[in-house]
Amino acid sequence: MLTIFKTNDPYRLVGVLLLLLVIRIPMFVSGVPSILPELKWMLIGERLGSGDYTMYQDVWDYSAPLAVFTYKWLFVLFGKSRIPYFTLSLILVVIQSALFNNVMLRNKAYNSSNYVPAFIYMIFMNAFFDFLTLSPVLLSMTFVLLAMNNLFKRMDNQTKDELFIFTGVYLGLAAMFYLPSICFFLVTILSLILYTGSILRRMMLLVYGFSMVVGLVALYFYWYDDYLIFQHHTFQSLWVIETIQYLSWLDLMIVSAVPLLILIFSFYKVRKLGKYINFQEKIQQVMLMFLLVGFLAMMMAREVSTYQLIFFVPTVAFFVAHYLLLIRHWLMAEISTGLVIILVLFNHLLFSNQWLHIDQFVSYDLLKVKQSKYANLVENKKILVLGDELHHYQKASLATPYLNWHLSKIQIQRPKFYDNSAEIFVNFNKDLPEVIIDTENSIPTIFSIMPTIATKYIHHESYPEIYLRKE
């Protein structure tokens, strides 16, 4: 397998695509567990695509603006379906594999020109089942790789002004797809300081390119009188609300143990066996910095799950490909490659199918979408869930802007403040839910303040937390 990709032939990318199809199609057919963040992204796309709604004002969530724009148009074009998410994810993995390989090829990161980095990048993009969907991290990584290419060009003494501007633009786009990607802006600045002689003027061009993207996005929301809430939900949410722990940090360490051990072993072999020119040493140091920045980005994330580990794929693929290319005996190289593939795919299947009673050690219950006990009541209806239980939306649609409970409760649980009660009243009147699921016992206070809305609902006979709109 490795020998096929050791040739410097762009058509090897067709092989990457075919192998990715061979890996993912059986996974799709056998069933990929649906996760709550994916359900949330689909709900955002559905609401924005089904009416004259603006993100943050009409949908309360901290998802970055360019990501929700993508989800909106996926709904407009294809409806509320997981298939477009999987398809676009597959296409992006192939594009990113090609970009990653191009970065390594043009900057002579290895001693030979080949397409092994693209092949290994593709393999590790299947390490976890939530890598297969279209996460904001995956969307963001495309522009991180483009910025990485420009960074290495500058380290190779290319000094055109446009290089710095475009690097800033790419990093700005990455941050507007997924805000924690802003950490890669910091590592780029640090790398330029440590490894190049870039003058202050050119550094400011990079900052200008980044600021231009963020400024244009902010101007868009300012135009729609939505800037303050955009700023609050997107930026201030980093410290205003608590992190959603779909997996504990210990669980995350357990599920990532196999890729981490492969990385450590590969890094050890690369440092022990290889002899490198000065520029290759610098590239390895920068890739290690990208690894550390990945940890920082995960600490910034408001959701802890395995799909954030996409941040580490470029570094892991870099060192694993490096190690495999250093193996001189072709048979040992093929065996090592086969072992890496088996371990990575087994890691995926182990946790997605809960083989070997792995659920006794790592629980994915908080991440996976489970069947709602109110499924018959909410199916094909517009509902509002006051609480963290997003799985109730699986067969329903969102009514009112209050999607993210951690943001919504700032207003919902303080209805006695005039501004809050006025906005709650307007939001309910504009889009009355057919069913309200109140697991936080917040509705009685709201109804006591707003009797005109209270008269439109009745209590469910069997579920005291359910309110049904009168016919």
N, C-alpha and C positions, 0 to 999 in steps of 0.2 A: 504493500500500500504506500509506504513512504517513498519508495523509488519512483513511483508515478509522478509525485509532486516535486521531486528534486530537479526537474527540468525547468529551465527558464522559458516557459511557454504560456502566454496568457490564456490559451484554451484550457489550461488546467483548472481555471475557475468554473468551467462547465462541469468538471468532475466534482468540484466542491458543491455545486448546486444539486447534482444528481445524488451525491451521497447524503446531502441534507434532506432531500426528498425521501430517500430510502429510510432514513432515521425517523423523520417526523411523521410521515403519513401513517405508519403503523401505530404511532403514539396517538395521533388524532382519532384513528378508527377505534382503538381500544378504549379511548376516553381519557381526556385530560381534565383533572379536577378543576372545577370553577372556583376562583378565589374572590374574596370580598372586594379587594381593590379593583379587580377587573369589572365586577358588577357595578361598582361606583362609577368607573370611567364610562361604561355603557349608559348608565342613567344620566350622566352629565351630557353625553352626546345626544341622547334622546330628547332631553328637555330643551337644549339649545337649538336642536335641529327641527323641533316641532312647533316653534312659535317665535315671536319677536322678543326673544330673551337675550339678556347680556350676562356674561359670566360675572360672578361675584355679587352683582346686584340681584340677579334672579336665580342664581345657584350658589349656595354658600358652601365653598370648599376651598382648600389651599392648593389644589392642582395648578400647575403653571399654565399660563395663557396659551402658548403655542401647542401644548399637548391637548388642551381641551378643544382648541380649534380643529385639530386633527380628528378627535373623537366626534365632534359635531358633523364634519363632512363624511365621516364613515357612516354615521347614521343616515344622513341625507341621501347618500348614494346607495347604501346597502341595507338599511334598516337595522333593527336591534338584533344583531347576530354575532356570534363569536368567530365565525369563519373569516370575515375580513380582517379581524385582529390577528388571527393565526397566519393568514396569507401575507399580510404586510410585514409581520414579524419575520417570516421566512425570507422575504425579499430583502429586508434590511440587514439580516445576518449575512446574506451573500454580498451585499454592497459593502458592509463593514469589513468582511473578510478580505475583499479586494482592496479596500482602502488601507487596511492594516498591512497587507502584503506589499502594497505600493510604497508605504512609508519605509518599510524595512529594505526594500529592493533599491529604491532611489538613494537612500542614505547609507547603503553598504553596511548595514548592521551586522550581517553575517559574512563569513569568508567566501561564500558562493551565492550566486543569484538563483533563486528557486521559488516555488510556491508552497513550501511546507508551512510557513506562518499562516497563510490563509486557511489551509487544511486544519491546522491545530486550533486556530481561532474558532472555526466552525464547530469543531468537536466540543470545545468547552462551552459554547453557547447552547449546549443541550444538557448541561450538568444538573439542572433543576427544572421541575415541571413548570414553574411560573416564569422561566425564561422564554417559554414558547408563545406567550401572549404579547400584546403590544403595550408594554409599560412605558411610562415617561422616561425611565432610565435608558431603555433601549433607543428611544427616539433621540435622546440627548447625546448618546455615545457616538452617533454618526458625526456630530460636529466637534466632539472632543478629539476624535481621530484626525479630522481635517486640521484642527489647531496643532495637534502633535506633529503632523507632517511639516507645517510651517516652522514650528519650533526647531526641529532637527535641521531644516534648511538654514536657519539663522546660525545654528551651531556650526554649520559647515561653511560659514563665512559668506552667505548670501545676505546682502544688506539693502535690498530695495524697500522703499518706504511702504509700498503696497503690501508687502509681506506682513508688516506689523499691523496695519489697518485690518486686513482680512483675518489675521489671527484673533484680533479683538472681536471682530464680527462673529466669527465661528464660536468663540467662547460665550459671547452674549446670547447667541441662538441656543447654545447648549443650556445655559442657565434659564432661559425662558421656556424651555421644554421641561426642565427639572431643576428647581432652584438650587439644591445642594451641589449641582455641577459647577457652581461658582467657585468651588474649592480648586478646580483645575485652572481657573484664572490666576489664583494665587501661586500655584506651583509653576505656572508658565513664567510669571514675573520673577520668581525666585531662580528658576533655571537660567533665564536671560542674564540675571545679575551674576550668577556663579560661573557660568560657562561661556559667556560672550562678552564682548566689549561694547555692547549697545549703549549709545549715548542717551541722555535723558529725553531729548526731543523724540526719538524713535519709540522709547518706552511710553511716552505720552500719546503717541499715535495708536499704540495698542489699547491704552485706556480709552482713547477717543472712540475707537471702533466698538469696544464693548459697551460704552455709555450710549452710543448712537442707537444700538439695538434696544437696550433697556428703555431709553428715552422715547423711542417711537412707540413701543408697546404702552408705556405710561401715557403718552399723548393720545393714543387710541381710546383708552378708558377715560381720560380727562374729557375728550370730545363727547362721550356719552354720559358725562356727569357721574362717573363711576370710579374716579381715581382714588378717593380716600378709602373706599371699601376694598378696592384692588390692593392697595398698599397694606391694609390691615390683614386681609385674608392670605396674601401671598408672602409678604416679608415679615410682618409682625407676628404671624402665626408661629414662626420659628421659636419664639419664646413665650407667646401668650397662652398656647395650649400645650397639653401634655402629649407625649409620644404614644402612639398606638402600638402596643407590643403584640403583634400577631405571633411572633416567636420570641422567646426569651434569648438573651445573649448567649446563655449556655446551650440552648437548642441550636442556635445559629452556628456555634463552634462545632457541635456534633455533626450537623448536616454538611458542613463544609470541610470536614476532616480529610476526606479523600483528596479533593483538589488541592488542599493546603499541603498535604504530605507530598503530593506529586511536585508542587512548586518548590518546596524546600529541598527535596532530593535533586531536582533539576538545577536549582541555583547552586547547590553544593558542587555538582559535577561540572557546571559551566565555569565556576571559579577555579576548580582544581585542574581541569583538563585543557582549558583554552588559553591561547595566547592572542592578545588583541592589540590593535593600534590604539593610540590615544583617543581618537574620535569614538571608536567602539566602546571604550571604557566609559566615556561620557554618556553615551546612549544608555548603557546598563545602569548607570547611576540615576539618570532621569527616570527610567522605568521603575526603579525602586521608589523614587519619590512619588510617582503616580500611584504606587501601591499604598504608600502611607496616606496620601491624599484621599484615596478610596475609603480608608477608615474614618477620616475626618468627615467626608461627605455622608457616610452612614450615620455618624453621630448627629448630623444636622437633620437627617430625614425624620419626618413626622410619622412614618410607618416603618416598623422593623419586620422585614420579610426577606426571603432569599432572592427575590428579583433585584434587590439592591446590589447583590454580589456581581452583577454585570460590570460594575465599576472596576473589578479586579481582573476581568477576562484578558484585556490587552497585556498586562504584565505577566500573567500566568502563561498565556500563549507565547509571549516573547521568550521566556526562559525555557519552557518545555521544548519549543521548536529548536532553540539553540542547542539544548542537550542532545536531542535526537540527531541533529546534523553533525555533532561531534563524534558520534559512534562510527567507527571506521568499518567494522565488519558488517556487511549488508544484512546478514541473517539476524545478528543481534539487534540491529537497528529496526528491522521489521518486527521482531518479537517485542521489543520495547514499545514500539508504536501501537501494536495490537493490544498490549497490556494497558496502555494509557486509554485507548478507546473503550475497552471492556470495563475498566474501572469507572470511567466518567459516566458511561451509559448505565452501568449497574447502580451507580449512585443516584441517578435520576429515577430509575425504576424502583429502587429500594424504598424511597420516601414517597413517591407518588402512589404506589400500590401497597405500601406498608407491609413489605415482605419481612419475614423472620421476626415478626412481632415487634418491629421497630417502634410502633406507636406506644409501647410501654416506656420508651426512653425519650422520644421526641413526639410531641403532639402538634398536629396541624389543624386541630379542631377550630381554633380561633381564626384561622386563615381561610379555610374552605367554606364555600357556601353550602349551607344545610337546608333541608326542607322546612319551610315555615309551617308552624302548626295552624296558622290562619290562612293557608293557601286557598281554600275554597271561598273565603270571604273577600280576599284581595285580588284574585285573578282578574286580569284585564281591567283593573280599576286604578284611578289616581288616588294615591294614599300618602299619608304623612306618618313617619315613624319618629317618635320622640324618644331617642335612645340610641345605643350603639348597634342595634340588631339590623344591619343592612340586608340580611338574607330575606327579610319579608318583602323586599322589592323585586325578588327574582322574577315573578310573573306579573308585576304591577309597574306603574309609572309614578314618578315623583310629582306631588302637588305641593305648592308653595316653594320658596327658595331653600327651606331648611333641610338640606341633605346631610351635611356633616354635623353631627351632634356636638362635637367639641367646640365648634364655632357657634352653633345655633343656641346652645344653652346660655351663652353670655347674654343673649337677649331674651330667650324664651323663659328663663327662670328668674327674670327681673322685670316682670310686666308692670309693676307699680311705678316704674320710672316713666314719665310721660312720653319721652321720645321712643322708648321701647314699645310701649302699648300702642302708640299711634302707628308705628311701622308694622307691628304684628297684625293689627286690625286691617291695614291696607293689604298686606300680603295674603291674609286669609280671604278677604273679600274678592281679590283679583282671581284667586284660584282655590276655591273651596275643595278640600279633600273629600272624597267619597267615604273613605275609612281613615280614622285616626287610631294609631296604635301608640298608647301612652304608657311606656314602661317606667317612666320617671315621675309619674303622678304630677305632671305640670299643667294639664288641661283644666282641672277644677279651678285653679287660681285665675287662669286666662278667661274662662267662662264667667267667673264671678265679676270680672271687670268688664267683660264684653257680652252682655246678655243677648244682644241682637244676633250674635253668632251662636251663642249657646242654644237658642231656640231652634236652630236648624239641625240639631243633632240629638240622637237618643243613645242611651247606654245599651250595649249588647247584653242579652239576657244571661249568657254563659260566661262571658269574658269581661270583667269589670274594667280592664284596661283598654277595651275597644269602644270607640264611638262611631256610630253610623249616621251618615247624613240622611235626613228625611227625604222621602220621595216627593 
